[in-house]
Amino acid sequence: MKGIKLFSSPGCHLCELGEEILFRVQNTYKFQIEIVDISTSEELVEKYGIMIPVLLNTENGTHLYWPFNAEEIISLLNI
């Protein structure tokens, strides 16, 4: 099954907006979502800290950086 990782952090209002868009797309298209809290890893903070929210297609490794919309998420999923 297709999957997306959402790299985010608690209290990040842009991450909350990105998550809302992601869940709306999931209502129409079937894919798994894994939410990754970057604050639990220094490596992830270094990699994504100033760019969150960031989406990752778990099948092909393609990233989508904020700002993004539903159409871009669908494109990221290659649907």
C-alpha positions as CSV (number, residue, x, y, z in Angstrom):
1,M,0.0,0.0,0.0
2,K,1.2,3.5,-0.8
3,G,2.4,5.5,2.2
4,I,3.4,9.0,3.3
5,K,5.5,10.0,6.3
6,L,4.7,13.4,7.7
7,F,7.7,14.9,9.5
8,S,6.4,17.4,12.1
9,S,6.8,18.6,15.6
10,P,4.3,19.3,18.5
11,G,3.0,22.8,18.6
12,C,3.8,23.4,14.9
13,H,0.7,25.2,13.5
14,L,1.9,24.7,9.9
15,C,2.2,21.0,10.6
16,E,-1.4,20.9,11.9
17,L,-2.5,22.5,8.6
18,G,-0.5,20.0,6.6
19,E,-1.9,17.1,8.6
20,E,-5.5,18.4,7.9
21,I,-4.8,18.5,4.2
22,L,-3.2,15.0,4.3
23,F,-6.2,13.5,6.1
24,R,-8.6,15.1,3.7
25,V,-6.8,13.4,0.8
26,Q,-6.7,10.1,2.6
27,N,-10.6,10.2,2.8
28,T,-10.6,9.8,-1.0
29,Y,-7.4,7.9,-1.7
30,K,-6.2,4.8,0.1
31,F,-2.7,5.2,1.6
32,Q,-1.0,4.9,5.0
33,I,0.1,7.9,7.0
34,E,2.9,7.8,9.5
35,I,3.5,10.9,11.6
36,V,7.1,11.4,12.7
37,D,7.9,13.7,15.5
38,I,11.3,15.2,14.5
39,S,11.9,16.5,18.1
40,T,12.7,12.9,19.2
41,S,15.9,12.8,16.9
42,E,18.7,15.3,16.6
43,E,19.3,13.9,13.1
44,L,15.7,14.6,12.0
45,V,15.8,18.1,13.6
46,E,19.0,18.9,11.7
47,K,17.5,17.5,8.4
48,Y,14.0,18.9,8.6
49,G,13.9,21.4,11.5
50,I,13.3,24.6,9.5
51,M,11.3,23.0,6.7
52,I,8.5,21.2,8.5
53,P,6.0,20.0,7.7
54,V,7.6,17.7,5.1
55,L,6.0,14.8,3.4
56,L,7.9,11.7,2.2
57,N,6.6,9.1,-0.3
58,T,7.7,5.9,1.4
59,E,7.8,4.0,-1.9
60,N,10.1,6.2,-3.9
61,G,11.7,8.5,-1.4
62,T,10.3,11.7,-2.9
63,H,9.8,14.7,-0.6
64,L,7.2,17.4,-0.7
65,Y,7.9,20.5,1.3
66,W,5.5,23.1,2.8
67,P,3.6,24.8,1.5
68,F,1.6,22.0,-0.3
69,N,-2.0,21.4,-1.2
70,A,-4.1,18.3,-1.9
71,E,-3.3,18.2,-5.6
72,E,0.4,18.1,-4.8
73,I,-0.1,15.3,-2.3
74,I,-2.0,13.3,-4.9
75,S,0.9,13.9,-7.3
76,L,3.4,12.8,-4.7
77,L,1.5,9.6,-4.3
78,N,1.6,9.1,-8.1
79,I,-2.2,8.4,-8.1
